[in-house]
Amino acid sequence: MAKELVVISGKGGTGKTSIVVSFSALAQNHVMVDCDVDAADMHLILHPEIEKTVEFYSGKQAEILTDKCKKCGRCIEVCKFDAISKDFMVDEIKCEGCGACYFNCPHQAVKFEQVKSGEWFESNTRFGKLIHAKLDIAEENSGKLVSEIKNHARILAKKDNKDLILVDGSPGIGCPVIASISGANLVLIVTEPTLSGIHDAERVFQLTQHFKIPASMCINKYDLNLQLTEQIESYCKGKNIPVVGKIPYSRVFTDAMIKGLSVVEYSNSEVSEKIKKMWDKVHSEVIKDEKQYQK
């Protein structure tokens, strides 16, 4: 069974995706998954060629069947979200899919079916297969979509005899993050030396501990605030979190992104060497026998 390395951050903008894409360039025999389905961006660097598109259906929405509607007003009466107008039209934005109108309509004049909420894709890239997705605007159930694409990546890895699933997780600590780290062998937390970065890294570490998943820490842009970097390192020491990488601030991240390349492809700079060394550390950890992680 393929091992899973998930890279997450408690907040956006820490450099998480740039690091994942560089890992993708360095990894062998792997499948990549972009679990940030609300704002996926790995494709901006990997330039995927889509091989397969699957529609994602989640949640339900009401629709008034005008040929059956007797305009009794019962649907308007029971709707707590003011989603049904006086002319018996459903506002798609206001409708929460609760089904109150469907279950209370005395004339069976309400259609209540699952709606398309997005799409997910299986694509080819220069580094191998990428499974990624796009959740439609204002749609919910992103955690369900993350689970769906991760499950497909596992099926694909088994079919193609891949030994690693490399996951770009969602930021934060909500449902999509829980779905991102589910089944992981190792989680790499990418943070930065800011007060919000420290706070969010602590929260996301607590999440990994709740699910008993081993975690390591990477401090990106560590030299922007050495005092806060020391604070992060002190926290990690107290919690027995390995600090596997300290990456200095550099424009190479932005320059590589503009060129549509990973950092390790674009430059042989100090930053690239730091990422390569960090990859060696996390890769050696994730391929260990799973029994070593059991507590």
C-alpha positions as CSV (number, residue, x, y, z in Angstrom):
1,M,0.0,0.0,0.0
2,A,1.3,3.5,-0.9
3,K,2.4,5.7,2.0
4,E,0.9,9.2,2.3
5,L,2.8,12.4,2.9
6,V,0.5,15.4,3.5
7,V,1.8,18.9,3.6
8,I,-0.5,21.4,5.4
9,S,-0.4,24.8,7.0
10,G,-2.6,26.5,9.5
11,K,-3.0,29.5,7.2
12,G,-2.6,30.4,3.5
13,G,0.5,32.0,2.1
14,T,3.2,30.1,3.9
15,G,4.7,28.6,0.8
16,K,3.1,25.2,1.3
17,T,2.2,24.6,-2.4
18,S,5.6,25.7,-3.7
19,I,7.2,23.1,-1.3
20,V,4.9,20.4,-2.4
21,V,5.6,21.0,-6.1
22,S,9.3,20.9,-5.4
23,F,8.8,17.6,-3.5
24,S,6.9,16.4,-6.6
25,A,10.0,17.1,-8.8
26,L,12.2,15.2,-6.4
27,A,9.9,12.2,-5.7
28,Q,9.9,9.0,-7.6
29,N,7.0,6.6,-8.3
30,H,4.3,8.7,-6.8
31,V,0.8,10.2,-7.3
32,M,0.0,13.8,-6.4
33,V,-3.2,15.1,-5.0
34,D,-4.2,18.8,-4.6
35,C,-6.7,18.8,-1.7
36,D,-7.2,22.5,-1.6
37,V,-10.4,22.1,-3.6
38,D,-11.7,25.6,-2.7
39,A,-8.7,27.3,-4.3
40,A,-6.5,24.7,-6.0
41,D,-3.2,26.1,-7.5
42,M,-0.8,23.2,-8.1
43,H,-2.0,23.1,-11.7
44,L,-0.6,26.7,-12.2
45,I,2.9,25.2,-11.9
46,L,2.3,21.6,-13.1
47,H,0.3,22.6,-16.3
48,P,-1.7,19.3,-16.2
49,E,-3.2,17.6,-19.3
50,I,-6.6,16.5,-18.2
51,E,-7.3,12.9,-19.0
52,K,-10.5,12.3,-17.0
53,T,-13.2,14.6,-15.7
54,V,-15.8,13.5,-13.1
55,E,-18.7,15.6,-12.0
56,F,-19.1,16.0,-8.2
57,Y,-22.6,15.9,-6.8
58,S,-23.3,16.9,-3.2
59,G,-26.2,18.4,-1.4
60,K,-29.7,19.0,-2.7
61,Q,-31.6,21.9,-3.9
62,A,-35.3,22.5,-4.3
63,E,-37.1,23.4,-7.5
64,I,-40.8,24.3,-7.8
65,L,-42.6,22.3,-10.5
66,T,-44.9,24.9,-12.0
67,D,-47.2,22.4,-13.7
68,K,-48.0,20.8,-10.3
69,C,-47.9,23.9,-8.1
70,K,-51.3,25.1,-6.7
71,K,-49.8,28.2,-5.2
72,C,-51.1,27.3,-1.7
73,G,-48.1,29.0,-0.1
74,R,-47.2,26.1,2.2
75,C,-43.6,26.1,0.9
76,I,-43.1,29.8,1.6
77,E,-44.5,29.3,5.1
78,V,-42.1,26.5,6.1
79,C,-38.9,27.9,4.4
80,K,-36.8,29.4,7.2
81,F,-34.3,31.0,4.7
82,D,-36.7,33.1,2.6
83,A,-35.6,31.2,-0.4
84,I,-39.0,31.0,-2.2
85,S,-40.4,34.1,-3.7
86,K,-44.1,35.1,-3.9
87,D,-44.2,33.9,-7.5
88,F,-42.9,30.5,-6.3
89,M,-39.4,30.6,-7.6
90,V,-36.5,29.2,-5.6
91,D,-33.5,31.5,-5.0
92,E,-30.5,29.1,-5.6
93,I,-28.3,31.3,-3.4
94,K,-30.6,31.3,-0.4
95,C,-31.7,27.7,-0.7
96,E,-29.9,25.6,2.0
97,G,-31.2,22.3,0.7
98,C,-33.0,21.5,4.0
99,G,-36.0,19.9,2.2
100,A,-38.7,21.5,4.3
101,C,-40.6,22.6,1.2
102,Y,-40.3,19.2,-0.4
103,F,-41.6,17.3,2.7
104,N,-44.4,19.8,3.4
105,C,-45.8,20.4,-0.1
106,P,-49.3,18.8,-0.2
107,H,-49.3,18.6,-4.0
108,Q,-45.8,17.0,-4.5
109,A,-44.9,20.0,-6.5
110,V,-41.3,20.3,-5.3
111,K,-38.4,18.5,-7.0
112,F,-35.6,17.8,-4.5
113,E,-32.5,16.3,-6.1
114,Q,-28.7,16.4,-5.7
115,V,-27.0,19.2,-7.6
116,K,-23.6,19.4,-9.3
117,S,-21.2,21.1,-6.9
118,G,-18.0,20.8,-8.8
119,E,-15.6,18.6,-10.8
120,W,-12.5,16.6,-10.1
121,F,-9.8,15.6,-12.6
122,E,-7.2,13.0,-13.3
123,S,-4.3,14.6,-15.2
124,N,-0.9,13.9,-16.5
125,T,2.0,16.2,-15.6
126,R,5.8,16.2,-16.1
127,F,6.1,14.7,-12.6
128,G,3.4,12.1,-13.0
129,K,-0.3,11.8,-12.2
130,L,-2.1,14.7,-10.5
131,I,-5.6,14.3,-9.0
132,H,-7.2,17.7,-8.5
133,A,-10.6,19.3,-8.2
134,K,-12.6,22.5,-8.5
135,L,-15.5,23.2,-6.1
136,D,-18.1,25.5,-7.6
137,I,-18.5,29.0,-6.1
138,A,-20.4,29.1,-2.8
139,E,-20.7,25.3,-2.7
140,E,-20.3,23.3,0.5
141,N,-19.1,19.7,1.3
142,S,-15.4,20.4,0.3
143,G,-14.4,17.8,2.9
144,K,-16.5,15.2,0.9
145,L,-14.8,16.2,-2.3
146,V,-11.3,15.9,-0.7
147,S,-12.2,12.4,0.5
148,E,-13.3,11.5,-3.0
149,I,-10.2,12.6,-4.8
150,K,-7.9,11.0,-2.1
151,N,-9.7,7.7,-2.5
152,H,-9.2,7.9,-6.2
153,A,-5.5,8.6,-5.7
154,R,-5.3,5.5,-3.5
155,I,-7.0,3.4,-6.2
156,L,-4.7,4.8,-8.9
157,A,-1.6,4.2,-6.7
158,K,-2.5,0.6,-6.1
159,K,-3.3,0.0,-9.8
160,D,0.0,1.6,-11.0
161,N,2.1,0.2,-8.2
162,K,3.0,3.6,-6.8
163,D,4.6,3.7,-3.4
164,L,3.9,7.3,-2.4
165,I,0.9,9.6,-2.4
166,L,2.0,13.2,-2.1
167,V,-0.8,15.5,-0.9
168,D,-1.1,19.3,-0.9
169,G,-3.6,19.7,1.9
170,S,-6.1,22.4,2.6
171,P,-5.2,25.3,4.8
172,G,-6.8,25.7,8.2
173,I,-8.3,23.1,10.6
174,G,-11.7,22.5,9.1
175,C,-13.4,19.5,7.4
176,P,-11.2,19.6,4.2
177,V,-8.1,19.5,6.4
178,I,-9.4,16.6,8.4
179,A,-10.1,14.8,5.1
180,S,-6.7,15.8,3.8
181,I,-4.8,14.2,6.7
182,S,-7.0,11.2,7.0
183,G,-4.9,8.0,6.5
184,A,-1.6,10.0,6.4
185,N,1.7,8.3,7.4
186,L,3.3,11.7,8.0
187,V,2.1,15.3,8.1
188,L,4.5,18.2,7.3
189,I,3.4,21.5,8.8
190,V,4.7,24.6,6.9
191,T,4.6,27.7,9.0
192,E,6.3,31.2,9.1
193,P,7.6,33.4,11.8
194,T,4.6,35.6,12.3
195,L,2.2,35.6,15.2
196,S,-0.7,34.3,13.1
197,G,1.7,31.7,11.6
198,I,2.6,30.4,15.1
199,H,-1.0,30.4,16.3
200,D,-2.3,28.5,13.3
201,A,0.6,26.0,13.3
202,E,-0.1,25.2,16.9
203,R,-3.8,24.6,16.1
204,V,-3.0,22.4,13.1
205,F,-0.5,20.4,15.2
206,Q,-3.2,19.8,17.8
207,L,-5.4,18.5,15.0
208,T,-2.7,15.9,13.9
209,Q,-2.3,14.8,17.6
210,H,-6.0,14.3,17.9
211,F,-5.9,11.9,15.0
212,K,-2.6,10.4,16.2
213,I,-0.7,11.3,13.0
214,P,3.0,12.0,13.2
215,A,4.0,15.5,12.4
216,S,7.1,17.5,11.4
217,M,7.6,21.2,11.0
218,C,9.1,23.4,8.3
219,I,9.7,27.1,9.1
220,N,9.6,29.0,5.9
221,K,11.1,32.6,5.6
222,Y,12.6,31.9,9.1
223,D,15.1,34.8,8.8
224,L,12.3,37.4,8.6
225,N,11.9,37.3,12.4
226,L,14.6,35.3,14.3
227,Q,12.9,35.9,17.6
228,L,9.7,34.3,16.5
229,T,11.6,31.5,14.8
230,E,13.2,30.7,18.1
231,Q,9.7,30.7,19.7
232,I,8.5,28.2,17.1
233,E,11.6,26.0,17.7
234,S,11.1,26.1,21.4
235,Y,7.5,25.1,21.0
236,C,8.5,22.2,18.7
237,K,11.2,21.1,21.2
238,G,8.6,21.0,24.0
239,K,6.2,19.0,21.8
240,N,8.8,16.7,20.3
241,I,8.1,17.9,16.8
242,P,11.1,17.5,14.5
243,V,12.0,20.7,12.7
244,V,13.0,19.2,9.4
245,G,13.6,22.5,7.5
246,K,14.4,26.1,8.0
247,I,14.1,28.0,4.7
248,P,15.3,31.6,4.3
249,Y,13.2,34.3,2.6
250,S,13.9,34.5,-1.1
251,R,12.4,35.8,-4.2
252,V,13.1,32.5,-5.9
253,F,9.7,31.3,-4.8
254,T,8.0,34.1,-6.7
255,D,10.3,34.0,-9.7
256,A,9.9,30.2,-10.1
257,M,6.1,30.6,-9.9
258,I,6.1,33.2,-12.6
259,K,8.1,30.8,-14.9
260,G,5.7,28.0,-14.1
261,L,8.4,25.9,-12.5
262,S,9.1,24.4,-9.1
263,V,11.8,26.0,-7.0
264,V,14.2,23.1,-7.4
265,E,13.8,23.1,-11.2
266,Y,14.2,26.9,-11.5
267,S,17.3,27.4,-9.3
268,N,20.3,25.7,-7.7
269,S,20.2,28.3,-4.9
270,E,20.5,27.9,-1.2
271,V,16.7,27.6,-1.0
272,S,16.7,24.7,-3.4
273,E,19.4,22.9,-1.4
274,K,17.4,23.4,1.8
275,I,14.2,22.0,0.2
276,K,16.2,19.0,-1.1
277,K,17.6,18.2,2.3
278,M,14.2,18.6,3.8
279,W,12.8,16.2,1.3
280,D,15.4,13.6,2.2
281,K,14.4,13.8,5.8
282,V,10.6,13.6,5.4
283,H,10.9,10.9,2.7
284,S,13.0,8.7,5.0
285,E,10.4,9.2,7.7
286,V,7.3,8.4,5.6
287,I,8.7,5.2,4.1
288,K,9.4,3.7,7.6
289,D,7.4,0.7,8.7
290,E,3.9,1.8,9.7
291,K,4.3,-0.1,13.0
292,Q,6.8,2.5,14.1
293,Y,4.0,5.1,14.1
294,Q,1.6,3.1,16.1
295,K,1.3,4.2,19.8
